[in-house]
Amino acid sequence: MKRPSKSPKRGGYITLQDWMVRHYHLYGRELILYAVIQSFSQDGDSFFTGSINYLSFWTGFSKPTVIKYLKQLVSDGLIMKEEIYCEDPPKNLSKEELKKWQGKHRHFCKYWTTFSRLSPDEQSAIISDAKKG
């Protein structure tokens, strides 16, 4: 697998929680994909806005497979997605680059887990329920 040009920083980590398996029945690379998104959104306010390459690095999936599983997690209601379109060009473009930019726009997605947006009481109920199982 090709490594992304900006691979994750050395020493970075994700946490696989027991409730991800017990409550949401996630396994394997789908679990890792979910955990990566959860690690960015766990504070309840933030989002994952990284690249498909980044997710491909962590899961070992090809880009099309990452996209397939993201769609599945969204469909299952475990993660949420917001598409962002920006008409403004990036800052500090040269005149030549700015000419190439005209008529184009950037597109990226924000992802977050639905768990991260639950109230602390709802999260605690899921975690304690997972420990019982």
N, CA, C and O of each residue as an XYZ file, in Angstrom:
532
protein
N       0.840     -1.183      0.000
C       0.000      0.000      0.000
C       0.880      1.240      0.000
O       1.881      1.302      0.714
N       0.504      2.216     -0.797
C       1.246      3.464     -0.854
C       0.969      4.274      0.405
O      -0.183      4.447      0.803
N       2.035      4.769      1.027
C       1.860      5.599      2.217
C       1.419      6.991      1.806
O       1.877      7.497      0.782
N       0.540      7.627      2.577
C       0.142      8.988      2.233
C       1.352      9.917      2.312
O       2.290      9.672      3.070
N       1.316     10.985      1.516
C       2.440     11.902      1.499
C       2.652     12.536      2.861
O       3.788     12.819      3.242
N       1.595     12.759      3.584
C       1.699     13.280      4.946
C       1.192     12.194      5.882
O       0.055     12.255      6.349
N       2.024     11.207      6.157
C       1.592     10.109      7.014
C       1.458     10.606      8.449
O       2.035     11.634      8.804
N       0.708      9.894      9.267
C       0.499     10.315     10.654
C       1.819     10.509     11.379
O       2.812      9.833     11.108
N       1.798     11.447     12.303
C       3.003     11.722     13.089
C       3.420     10.475     13.849
O       2.586      9.676     14.274
N       4.701     10.328     14.009
C       5.195      9.208     14.806
C       4.703      9.376     16.242
O       4.665     10.482     16.781
N       4.332      8.264     16.836
C       3.841      8.315     18.213
C       2.342      8.553     18.304
O       1.780      8.547     19.400
N       1.684      8.763     17.162
C       0.236      8.939     17.187
C      -0.448      7.621     17.534
O       0.126      6.549     17.336
N      -1.635      7.696     18.035
C      -2.351      6.474     18.404
C      -3.849      6.699     18.349
O      -4.325      7.834     18.362
N      -4.578      5.609     18.287
C      -6.030      5.616     18.425
C      -6.379      4.638     19.534
O      -5.585      3.764     19.882
N      -7.558      4.795     20.075
C      -8.001      3.915     21.147
C      -9.204      3.107     20.680
O     -10.193      3.658     20.196
N      -9.100      1.795     20.833
C     -10.231      0.916     20.551
C     -10.924      0.654     21.881
O     -10.328      0.094     22.800
N     -12.172      1.056     21.977
C     -12.918      0.929     23.227
C     -13.817     -0.301     23.169
O     -14.304     -0.671     22.101
N     -14.033     -0.930     24.319
C     -14.865     -2.135     24.338
C     -16.293     -1.867     23.884
O     -16.916     -2.744     23.286
N     -16.830     -0.670     24.153
C     -18.201     -0.361     23.745
C     -18.343     -0.298     22.228
O     -19.437     -0.503     21.702
N     -17.255     -0.018     21.524
C     -17.310     -0.002     20.057
C     -17.613     -1.399     19.520
O     -18.318     -1.557     18.524
N     -17.076     -2.394     20.189
C     -17.299     -3.784     19.785
C     -18.611     -4.301     20.365
O     -19.437     -4.853     19.638
N     -18.804     -4.128     21.656
C     -19.960     -4.711     22.331
C     -21.283     -4.035     21.970
O     -22.296     -4.710     21.787
N     -21.276     -2.709     21.870
C     -22.533     -2.001     21.616
C     -22.797     -1.810     20.120
O     -23.926     -1.980     19.659
N     -21.751     -1.456     19.367
C     -21.920     -1.180     17.939
C     -21.509     -2.348     17.045
O     -21.678     -2.288     15.827
N     -20.976     -3.394     17.636
C     -20.607     -4.618     16.910
C     -19.647     -4.347     15.741
O     -19.814     -4.875     14.642
N     -18.653     -3.518     16.010
C     -17.635     -3.201     15.007
C     -16.444     -4.126     15.189
O     -16.078     -4.459     16.317
N     -15.840     -4.541     14.088
C     -14.696     -5.447     14.124
C     -13.704     -5.065     13.032
O     -14.052     -4.373     12.075
N     -12.495     -5.513     13.184
C     -11.469     -5.379     12.157
C     -11.213     -3.955     11.729
O     -11.179     -3.030     12.541
N     -11.036     -3.808     10.444
C     -10.677     -2.498      9.905
C     -11.810     -1.480     10.033
O     -11.562     -0.281     10.159
N     -13.057     -1.963     10.000
C     -14.200     -1.064     10.206
C     -14.135     -0.459     11.610
O     -14.450      0.715     11.799
N     -13.730     -1.254     12.579
C     -13.530     -0.785     13.948
C     -12.433      0.269     13.989
O     -12.578      1.294     14.655
N     -11.346      0.022     13.284
C     -10.240      0.982     13.272
C     -10.688      2.288     12.609
O     -10.370      3.370     13.103
N     -11.409      2.198     11.520
C     -11.912      3.384     10.831
C     -12.797      4.202     11.767
O     -12.656      5.422     11.852
N     -13.695      3.539     12.460
C     -14.570      4.208     13.415
C     -13.746      4.850     14.536
O     -14.002      5.990     14.923
N     -12.765      4.122     15.052
C     -11.943      4.621     16.156
C     -11.134      5.847     15.756
O     -10.947      6.758     16.563
N     -10.655      5.877     14.524
C      -9.921      7.065     14.054
C     -10.845      8.277     14.076
O     -10.465      9.336     14.576
N     -12.036      8.133     13.545
C     -12.980      9.252     13.515
C     -13.392      9.647     14.926
O     -13.515     10.834     15.225
N     -13.604      8.666     15.793
C     -13.941      8.948     17.186
C     -12.812      9.709     17.880
O     -13.070     10.598     18.692
N     -11.562      9.363     17.565
C     -10.427     10.029     18.229
C     -10.383     11.521     17.900
O      -9.903     12.316     18.708
N     -10.871     11.905     16.741
C     -10.888     13.324     16.363
C     -12.134     14.039     16.860
O     -12.109     15.257     17.033
N     -13.217     13.317     17.095
C     -14.487     13.957     17.443
C     -14.926     13.713     18.886
O     -16.012     14.138     19.279
N     -14.102     13.040     19.671
C     -14.529     12.598     20.997
C     -14.870     13.721     21.965
O     -15.589     13.485     22.936
N     -14.374     14.939     21.731
C     -14.676     16.033     22.653
C     -16.094     16.576     22.472
O     -16.536     17.422     23.250
N     -16.809     16.096     21.452
C     -18.183     16.511     21.248
C     -18.333     17.734     20.370
O     -19.453     18.092     20.004
N     -17.236     18.385     20.021
C     -17.289     19.584     19.189
C     -16.472     19.470     17.913
O     -16.775     20.141     16.926
N     -15.452     18.643     17.914
C     -14.514     18.568     16.796
C     -14.958     17.549     15.756
O     -15.920     16.805     15.950
N     -14.221     17.539     14.638
C     -14.546     16.688     13.497
C     -13.263     16.082     12.939
O     -12.168     16.595     13.170
N     -13.413     14.991     12.206
C     -12.313     14.485     11.394
C     -12.447     15.144     10.032
O     -13.484     15.016      9.381
N     -11.405     15.849      9.591
C     -11.421     16.481      8.273
C     -10.207     16.046      7.464
O      -9.833     16.698      6.489
N      -9.604     14.954      7.871
C      -8.421     14.462      7.177
C      -8.760     13.832      5.843
O      -9.908     13.834      5.398
N      -7.745     13.304      5.230
C      -7.904     12.762      3.881
C      -8.265     11.278      3.892
O      -8.131     10.584      4.899
N      -8.721     10.831      2.745
C      -8.956      9.404      2.540
C      -7.617      8.668      2.646
O      -7.565      7.541      3.138
N      -6.544      9.299      2.188
C      -5.204      8.705      2.317
C      -4.868      8.422      3.777
O      -4.317      7.368      4.096
N      -5.198      9.358      4.663
C      -4.926      9.189      6.095
C      -5.681      7.975      6.624
O      -5.115      7.149      7.340
N      -6.954      7.869      6.271
C      -7.757      6.726      6.723
C      -7.258      5.428      6.101
O      -7.300      4.374      6.735
N      -6.797      5.504      4.887
C      -6.236      4.338      4.207
C      -4.985      3.848      4.934
O      -4.777      2.643      5.075
N      -4.157      4.780      5.393
C      -2.952      4.428      6.142
C      -3.309      3.638      7.403
O      -2.716      2.596      7.680
N      -4.281      4.144      8.160
C      -4.633      3.527      9.443
C      -5.335      2.185      9.287
O      -5.157      1.292     10.116
N      -6.123      2.036      8.242
C      -6.907      0.810      8.094
C      -6.230     -0.241      7.222
O      -6.520     -1.432      7.337
N      -5.335      0.201      6.357
C      -4.743     -0.716      5.389
C      -5.657     -0.965      4.207
O      -5.356     -1.812      3.365
N      -6.769     -0.245      4.123
C      -7.714     -0.354      3.022
C      -7.260      0.509      1.851
O      -6.546      1.495      2.034
N      -7.675      0.136      0.663
C      -7.506      1.003     -0.500
C      -8.482      2.180     -0.344
O      -9.412      2.112      0.460
N      -8.272      3.239     -1.101
C      -9.177      4.389     -1.036
C     -10.627      4.009     -1.343
O     -11.526      4.417     -0.608
N     -10.882      3.235     -2.413
C     -12.287      2.866     -2.678
C     -12.923      2.076     -1.527
O     -14.115      2.225     -1.257
N     -12.135      1.245     -0.857
C     -12.665      0.460      0.259
C     -12.948      1.364      1.454
O     -13.952      1.182      2.142
N     -12.070      2.340      1.711
C     -12.320      3.307      2.790
C     -13.630      4.038      2.519
O     -14.466      4.183      3.411
N     -13.800      4.492      1.297
C     -15.025      5.213      0.935
C     -16.250      4.325      1.124
O     -17.277      4.777      1.630
N     -16.143      3.074      0.720
C     -17.249      2.114      0.890
C     -17.631      1.982      2.363
O     -18.811      2.042      2.708
N     -16.631      1.803      3.233
C     -16.928      1.639      4.653
C     -17.414      2.929      5.302
O     -18.248      2.887      6.207
N     -16.905      4.075      4.853
C     -17.429      5.343      5.366
C     -18.915      5.463      5.041
O     -19.719      5.836      5.895
N     -19.270      5.142      3.796
C     -20.675      5.187      3.405
C     -21.510      4.236      4.253
O     -22.631      4.566      4.642
N     -20.963      3.052      4.541
C     -21.693      2.077      5.357
C     -21.887      2.581      6.780
O     -22.974      2.450      7.343
N     -20.837      3.158      7.367
C     -20.942      3.689      8.729
C     -21.935      4.849      8.787
O     -22.666      4.985      9.768
N     -21.970      5.679      7.754
C     -22.952      6.767      7.682
C     -24.355      6.175      7.554
O     -25.281      6.597      8.247
N     -24.502      5.199      6.669
C     -25.796      4.540      6.452
C     -26.310      3.885      7.730
O     -27.509      3.910      8.007
N     -25.403      3.301      8.503
C     -25.775      2.652      9.765
C     -26.036      3.650     10.889
O     -26.471      3.260     11.973
N     -25.775      4.931     10.644
C     -26.007      5.963     11.655
C     -24.924      6.040     12.719
O     -25.124      6.672     13.757
N     -23.779      5.406     12.481
C     -22.704      5.423     13.480
C     -21.798      6.627     13.336
O     -21.207      7.077     14.317
N     -21.679      7.152     12.137
C     -20.953      8.402     11.935
C     -21.825      9.328     11.096
O     -22.723      8.885     10.379
N     -21.543     10.610     11.203
C     -22.248     11.624     10.430
C     -21.245     12.289      9.495
O     -20.044     12.319      9.763
N     -21.763     12.816      8.398
C     -20.915     13.419      7.373
C     -21.513     14.740      6.934
O     -22.723     14.859      6.742
N     -20.643     15.736      6.776
C     -21.050     17.017      6.208
C     -20.064     17.355      5.096
O     -18.853     17.373      5.315
N     -20.586     17.623      3.906
C     -19.727     17.986      2.783
C     -19.540     19.499      2.763
O     -20.501     20.253      2.916
N     -18.304     19.935      2.575
C     -17.962     21.354      2.587
C     -17.438     21.742      1.207
O     -16.534     21.099      0.673
N     -18.006     22.785      0.647
C     -17.553     23.328     -0.632
C     -17.075     24.750     -0.386
O     -17.785     25.551      0.222
N     -15.889     25.061     -0.850
C     -15.315     26.387     -0.658
C     -15.058     27.017     -2.024
O     -14.365     26.429     -2.854
N     -15.593     28.172     -2.261
C     -15.381     28.859     -3.520
C     -14.114     29.711     -3.495
O     -13.558     30.026     -4.547
N     -13.659     30.079     -2.315
C     -12.479     30.934     -2.216
C     -11.214     30.135     -2.459
O     -11.087     29.014     -1.966
N     -10.277     30.693     -3.210
C      -9.013     29.977     -3.447
C      -8.161     29.948     -2.184
O      -8.304     30.807     -1.314
N      -7.287     28.973     -2.084
C      -6.369     28.951     -0.952
C      -5.500     30.206     -0.946
O      -5.263     30.806     -1.994
N      -5.036     30.592      0.209
C      -4.185     31.786      0.338
C      -2.801     31.512     -0.237
O      -2.371     30.364     -0.347
N      -2.129     32.572     -0.595
C      -0.730     32.552     -1.041
C      -0.514     31.823     -2.361
O       0.545     31.232     -2.575
N      -1.505     31.857     -3.248
C      -1.313     31.260     -4.562
C      -0.584     32.245     -5.474
O      -0.805     33.454     -5.407
N       0.271     31.716     -6.309
C       0.926     32.568     -7.303
C      -0.117     32.973     -8.347
O      -1.214     32.416     -8.383
N       0.231     33.944     -9.195
C      -0.709     34.387    -10.227
C      -1.068     33.246    -11.176
O      -2.215     33.125    -11.605
N      -0.081     32.413    -11.501
C      -0.335     31.274    -12.395
C      -1.270     30.259    -11.746
O      -2.204     29.762    -12.375
N      -1.000     29.958    -10.466
C      -1.858     29.007     -9.750
C      -3.265     29.563     -9.591
O      -4.242     28.817     -9.664
N      -3.372     30.877     -9.373
C      -4.678     31.512     -9.209
C      -5.497     31.409    -10.496
O      -6.712     31.217    -10.442
N      -4.844     31.534    -11.646
C      -5.542     31.377    -12.931
C      -6.090     29.964    -13.065
O      -7.210     29.775    -13.542
N      -5.310     28.970    -12.649
C      -5.761     27.578    -12.715
C      -6.933     27.339    -11.768
O      -7.789     26.496    -12.034
N      -6.971     28.073    -10.676
C      -7.992     27.890     -9.643
C      -9.356     28.417    -10.094
O     -10.380     27.875     -9.679
N      -9.400     29.455    -10.928
C     -10.648     30.108    -11.302
C     -11.652     29.099    -11.839
O     -11.335     28.280    -12.702
N     -12.845     29.175    -11.321
C     -13.914     28.276    -11.744
C     -13.922     26.943    -11.015
O     -14.788     26.104    -11.262
N     -12.980     26.745    -10.132
C     -12.921     25.484     -9.377
C     -13.199     25.775     -7.907
O     -13.164     26.924     -7.467
N     -13.470     24.737     -7.178
C     -13.662     24.904     -5.741
C     -13.105     23.691     -5.018
O     -12.970     22.606     -5.584
N     -12.795     23.905     -3.778
C     -12.317     22.803     -2.953
C     -13.510     22.071     -2.368
O     -14.584     22.642     -2.182
N     -13.302     20.815     -2.088
C     -14.347     20.002     -1.494
C     -13.701     19.095     -0.461
O     -12.685     18.458     -0.738
N     -14.275     19.037      0.704
C     -13.832     18.078      1.706
C     -15.016     17.719      2.586
O     -16.074     18.344      2.508
N     -14.833     16.725      3.409
C     -15.914     16.271      4.282
C     -15.494     16.346      5.730
O     -14.327     16.149      6.069
N     -16.455     16.634      6.575
C     -16.275     16.530      8.024
C     -16.985     15.252      8.449
O     -18.102     14.979      8.009
N     -16.340     14.478      9.298
C     -16.958     13.277      9.856
C     -16.884     13.350     11.373
O     -15.920     13.872     11.933
N     -17.905     12.825     12.031
C     -17.893     12.695     13.480
C     -18.765     11.508     13.855
O     -19.659     11.114     13.107
N     -18.492     10.951     15.016
C     -19.297      9.817     15.454
C     -20.558     10.329     16.145
O     -20.539     11.371     16.801
N     -21.639      9.593     15.992
C     -22.863      9.978     16.689
C     -22.674      9.824     18.197
O     -23.280     10.558     18.978
N     -21.837      8.873     18.606
C     -21.547      8.687     20.027
C     -20.965      9.957     20.632
O     -21.299     10.322     21.759
N     -20.093     10.631     19.885
C     -19.424     11.818     20.418
C     -20.391     12.968     20.660
O     -20.068     13.894     21.404
N     -21.560     12.929     20.053
C     -22.537     14.006     20.216
C     -23.627     13.663     21.230
O     -24.529     14.466     21.470
N     -23.545     12.480     21.820
C     -24.504     12.109     22.870
C     -24.190     12.852     24.151
O     -23.069     13.321     24.349
N     -25.176     12.958     25.016
C     -24.948     13.573     26.326
C     -24.050     12.658     27.158
O     -23.972     11.460     26.888
N     -23.374     13.209     28.161
C     -22.547     12.356     29.019
C     -23.330     11.200     29.637
O     -22.788     10.105     29.789
N     -24.586     11.422     29.993
C     -25.406     10.355     30.563
C     -25.673      9.249     29.536
O     -25.621      8.063     29.863
N     -25.959      9.647     28.297
C     -26.203      8.655     27.241
C     -24.931      7.864     26.943
O     -24.987      6.652     26.734
N     -23.789      8.544     26.925
C     -22.520      7.865     26.702
C     -22.235      6.879     27.835
O     -21.818      5.746     27.597
N     -22.465      7.326     29.062
C     -22.227      6.440     30.216
C     -23.112      5.205     30.166
O     -22.675      4.110     30.518
N     -24.356      5.378     29.730
C     -25.277      4.232     29.631
C     -24.752      3.210     28.626
O     -24.809      2.007     28.880
N     -24.242      3.677     27.491
C     -23.690      2.762     26.475
C     -22.455      2.056     27.011
O     -22.294      0.847     26.848
N     -21.592      2.823     27.649
C     -20.349      2.238     28.188
C     -20.655      1.223     29.272
O     -20.072      0.139     29.276
N     -21.551      1.546     30.187
C     -21.864      0.602     31.270
C     -22.611     -0.616     30.730
O     -22.406     -1.730     31.213
N     -23.471     -0.417     29.738
C     -24.181     -1.533     29.118
C     -23.183     -2.473     28.424
O     -23.341     -3.692     28.474
N     -22.175     -1.911     27.787
C     -21.160     -2.710     27.110
C     -20.351     -3.529     28.120
O     -19.939     -4.650     27.820
N     -20.126     -2.979     29.301
C     -19.361     -3.702     30.320
C     -20.153     -4.865     30.896
O     -19.573     -5.860     31.331
N     -21.491     -4.740     30.900
C     -22.342     -5.819     31.404
C     -22.334     -7.012     30.459
O     -22.389     -8.167     30.881
N     -22.261     -6.690     29.133
C     -22.367     -7.738     28.111
C     -21.131     -8.548     28.048
O     -21.042     -9.476     27.244
